């Protein structure tokens, strides 16, 4: 654990990930750096942390798809630095564009 609600994870791929938690949300720093297996591991961790706090999270695959969408947008230069980190909400992202892209990525499994 780095700070009060910030964790530094050692992933199976030998990469490190920083995840900061706030009320019902998790921010994954530099989300564009991670392959799908890393994203699944990070999202599983987020769901487990939410469960400890009594928060019912989304499916790991839905969270992973949103994280992939953020990473793709960042690599394509869309939304500048706001897409660099993935802000994952336990209840889903209220923005229509994010919800749509996340659903597409989840369905096709990128």
N, C-alpha and C positions, 0 to 999 in steps of 0.2 A: 504494500500500500504506500503510495507516494504522499498524499495529503489526506485530509479527513475523508473525502469521498472520491479520491483519485487513486487509481490502481495502475501499476505497471505490470503487465502480463508477460511472461516468457512463453511464447508459443511453441508448438511442436516443431515448427519449421526453423527454430532458432532465431526468429525475429522477436522483437519486443513491441508491445502495443500499450498505449496509454489510453485509459478509459476513465472519464470523469462523470460521476453520477450527480444528478440533481433530482428534484421531485418528479418521479415517473419518467425520467429521461436519462440517456447516456450519450456522451460525446466521445467519439472515437477520433483521436488526433491522427492526422495524415492518412485518412482512410484509403487513399488511392494506392498506397504501398502494398496492400495485402491481396494475396491470391484467394480464391474461393475457400479453400480449406482453412486459411487463417481467419477469414471473415466468419465462417461458421463457428470456429472456436471462440472468437471474440463475442459473437452474438449469444452463444450458449452461456458464456460467463455472465453477460448482461442479464439474461433471463433468470439465472440462478440468484444473482444479487437482488433483483426485483422480488423474486419469490421469498427471500429472507425478510424482506420488508413488507410482505403481504400484498405486493403489487402483481396483478395478473398481467404478464407480458404477452406480446404477440408471438407467433411461431418463429422459431429460429430462422426458417427459410424466408419469411417475410422481412425480418430484420436484416438478414444477409442481402436480400434483394435491394433494400433501400440503401444499404451501405455500398453495394456495387453501383447503384445509380449515382450516388454522390461521387464515387471515384471516377466513373466514366465521364460525368460532367466536368470534373476538374481536369482530367487528361485532355478533354476536348476544348478546354478554355472557356467553358460556360460558367457563368455566375461567379467568376473570379475566385477570390479566397474564401467565399462563403461555402463553396463546395469542397474545399480542402479537407475539412473535418466533417464527419457524419454525425448529425444530431438525431439520434434514434429515440422516438417516443414510444413508451409502452403501449399506448392506445392508438398509435398510428399517426402519420403526419396529416394535418388538416389541409395542407395545400394540394389542390386538385392535380397539378402537374406532377408533383412528387408521388402522390398516390397512384396515378396512372402509370408512370414509368416503373415504379416499384412492382406493380401488378404484372406488367409485361415481362419484366426481368424474372420475376418469381415463376411465371408461367412457362417461359422458355428455358429457364435454368442456366443463365449465363454465369 
